[in-house]
Amino acid sequence: MDYDGANQRYLTNGKNLVLTPRFSPASDKILYLAYLNKQKPHVYMRDLKTNKESLVGNFPGMSFAPRFSPNGNKAIMSIAQKGATHIFEIDLSTRATRQLTTGSRVINTSPSYSPDGNKIVFNSDRSGSRQLYIMNVDGSNVERISFGGGAYAAPSWSPRGDYIAFTKITRSEGFTIGVIKLDAVAEENNERIITSGYLVEGPCWASNGRVIMFAKGWAPRGQAAGRSRIYSIDLTGYNEREITTPQDASDPECEVIANEKEYLEICRNLLRQGQYKEAIENCNLAIKDKPDFAEAYYAKGVILGALGKIQEGIEAYDLAIEYKPDYAEAHYNKGVTLYKLGKLQEATKSFDLAIKYKPNLAEAHYNKAIKYKPNHFEAFSNRGLALGNLGRYQEALESLDQAIKHKPDYAEAYCNKSFVFKKLGKIEKSKEAYRLAVKYKPDLAKIYPNNSL
């Protein structure tokens, strides 16, 4: 099926129990575990183009289907033998296997390749509790990457190589799904839980590396037996939603490509969390998919401003405006940025355009800022300028007086007051406000010589 649940079709007839399907890198084949005629499980490969099925092998002690290697030539799996569970790699052309982990009375399971095929993540109880480990593809250089309480399971490596998703089970929180950022493995609290719930498990990544799909259990009212549904959630822990299926569903395997709107939504969520670097990466992905995506350029401008890259932020707003000339928010934010740079004439032009396309936009922004910070002198001053541009001169002067009350030497407020008085035809008062503005900020005389507001 598609990532949103559309275009569903059955690959098997439902007569036998089939578990844990895994896509090949080209998405043209799947590996899965099947219990035919109630016998021991066998691993099969199905060609999705021809719908033909072939037997890979009978592996007693296997509970999950193998996962393909990134080049599609091999697969990895775990098999229980002689009181221990170990990880094996199988060559899909020769069916030859080799054991990668060692030890007695230990459980090593749920392996997943890194995107480059050089490493494997898996869970193991070798330390006493089920934790996550990484090793080289030949089984060497084993490194522990999780250190929390509870039991970790079902690790899945992001296609971008930067995160590992996992299921975690603790007494206090029950079932949860989280992620570990690989460049922060050595840090304390290196994991982040993104969702929790009854029997949430089996995370898999969309191909963009920013959306995770998983199964979640539920029990109908009055019934003790649990059932299961498929859900998706983005990396930030936002936008969790059910993927509708005609019957119960579990063990999702993903081949989902996000579109530009999904990249933008992820960007906005990351921005809210202050993760600017990753936010801008997702903005760029949205723009790559849709080069004229004005909203993505606008979001990029906001992020660049937060990073202190002022000129680049203005350029991003300009591109947003180029593709959407009546984009009031982009004009407004550009105006705010220019205002902070002291480019008051250019800022005023941007504010005028913002007001032209959405008359109450600037006032609404400043009212919100003042609500949460009543002594926000800059917001009062900018609100006064916005009201002046709207022709609401008395309200503008009252707002500017509030700015001056909270910061008596705030030159920009006097400058804006001079502008409003000039609009009212009160030239002497305009000159006096201008004189005070220059007193507190002499550079304004160069920007507006002879009160040329």
Stockholm file with secondary structure:
# STOCKHOLM 1.0

chainA/1-453         MDYDGANQRYLTNGKNLVLTPRFSPASDKILYLAYLNKQKPHVYMRDLKTNKESLVGNFPGMSFAPRFSPNGNKAIMSIAQKGATHIFEIDLSTRATRQLTTGSRVINTSPSYSPDGNKIVFNSDRSGSRQLYIMNVDGSNVERISFGGGAYAAPSWSPRGDYIAFTKITRSEGFTIGVIKLDAVAEENNERIITSGYLVEGPCWASNGRVIMFAKGWAPRGQAAGRSRIYSIDLTGYNEREITTPQDASDPECEVIANEKEYLEICRNLLRQGQYKEAIENCNLAIKDKPDFAEAYYAKGVILGALGKIQEGIEAYDLAIEYKPDYAEAHYNKGVTLYKLGKLQEATKSFDLAIKYKPNLAEAHYNKAIKYKPNHFEAFSNRGLALGNLGRYQEALESLDQAIKHKPDYAEAYCNKSFVFKKLGKIEKSKEAYRLAVKYKPDLAKIYPNNSL
#=GR chainA/1-453 SS CCTTSCSCCCSSCSSSEEEEEEECTTSSEEEEEEEGGGCSCEEEEEETTTCCEEEEEECTTBCSCCEECTTSSEEEEEEEETTEEEEEEEETTTCCEEECCCCSSCBEEEEEECTTSSEEEEEECTTSSCEEEEEETTSCSCEECCCCSSEEEEEEECTTSSEEEEEEEETTTEEEEEEEEGGGTTSTTCEEEEEECTTCEEEEECTTSSEEEEEEEECCTTCCSCEEEEEEEETTSCCCEEECCSSCCCSCCCCCCCCHHHHHHHHHHHHHTTCHHHHHHHHHHHHHHCTTCHHHHHHHHHHHHHTTCHHHHHHHHHHHHHHCTTCHHHHHHHHHHHHHTTCHHHHHHHHHHHHHHSTTHHHHHHHHHHHHCTTCHHHHHHHHHHHHHTTCHHHHHHHHHHHHHHCTTCHHHHHHHHHHHHHHTCHHHHHHHHHHHHHHCTTHHHHSGGGCC
#=GC SS_cons         CCTTSCSCCCSSCSSSEEEEEEECTTSSEEEEEEEGGGCSCEEEEEETTTCCEEEEEECTTBCSCCEECTTSSEEEEEEEETTEEEEEEEETTTCCEEECCCCSSCBEEEEEECTTSSEEEEEECTTSSCEEEEEETTSCSCEECCCCSSEEEEEEECTTSSEEEEEEEETTTEEEEEEEEGGGTTSTTCEEEEEECTTCEEEEECTTSSEEEEEEEECCTTCCSCEEEEEEEETTSCCCEEECCSSCCCSCCCCCCCCHHHHHHHHHHHHHTTCHHHHHHHHHHHHHHCTTCHHHHHHHHHHHHHTTCHHHHHHHHHHHHHHCTTCHHHHHHHHHHHHHTTCHHHHHHHHHHHHHHSTTHHHHHHHHHHHHCTTCHHHHHHHHHHHHHTTCHHHHHHHHHHHHHHCTTCHHHHHHHHHHHHHHTCHHHHHHHHHHHHHHCTTHHHHSGGGCC
//
